[in-house]
């Protein structure tokens, strides 16, 4: 009789030690000595989660710089791996179809006629708050350069690519002729070339005093000669200046086309590649991250422009606003179409990623996912 009661007591204790889950099967709770380390948040010190058999809730224990040797609940591990492997085999469009993505964007951004659901006063406060945090953090980077962030290896590869070291050609990298021509034929470059040539011609005539040398041979007295030279130069600038400007404005177009041939030729590509690499090297290695940040007034203008664009997605009052909204809607739909054309029929495994190998290689990642999965289960059970 005593043995029977003992067996019943053990059976009851065992039955109380299991709880149903919302996974694929019932998960047995780990022993009280099993623990999983976690970070509460960035302001608090690290702690440890202890899962006791009397409760499925997670409790915080102090951390004494011990190594974590805990193991996941085998059933929770199996559930989590089954879900991860299932998701890894699903294509993007099977999880969310293009039509559903377009419908979601329309419902959240374009079809809402009431007050804004996303871009409201409260979200604007958070937007400004984190914009300022990012700006402050970047301005504090007054010692590190972009090259320090990229790393020496990546920086060297980038500069080598710009120089054309890996192009396999004797002359190094090459440039697209139409691209160079489009840049050089801009009004700004045309005006620059015209002014440079005009100044060079005027400086030449002044420096060598062509008029003065010609007039000095005439039988004139000193004062008369000087006055005549002065007036001759003034008249030449007045009469020939506009003609010279007009000639040079047309000639620079010819010169620009010759410059294009000079730039894109294989003989000169190496020199231009090295020049470009020298410029990029200066920007990456000599200027700090803070040097790249515009002044505060400019950043505020950018911040407000971005927010105004986002708010405009939902605010379509007025004919002009409606046209802008339709244009923005078209951009969003084209972006969705582009994404699905690119990766819509792809899944994680298509990228050569094996979920089980990744989880085997990082037990900490697996434990973290296990904690997340357990919290999701607890949240679904909460009333």
Secondary structure, DSSP 8 states (H G I E B T S, - for coil): -HHHHHHHHHHHHHHHTEE--SSSS-EE---TT-EEEE---TTS--EEEEE-TT-SSEEEE---S--------HHHHHHHHHHHHHHHTS-HHHHS-HHHHHHHHIIIIIS--SS-SSSSHHHHHHHHHHHHHHHHHHHT-SS-BHHHHH-HHHHHHHHHHHHTTTS--TT-----HHHHHHHHTSHHHHHHHHHHHHHHHHHHHHHHTHHHHHHTTSS--HHHHHHHHHHHHHHHHHHHHHHHHHHHHHHHHHHHHHHHHHHHSHHHHHHHHHHHHHHHHHHHHTSBHHHHS--HHHHHHHHHHHHHHHHHHH---SHHHHHHHHHHHHHHHHHHHHHHHHHTT--GGGGT--HHHHHHH-HHHHHHHHHHHHHHHHHHH--
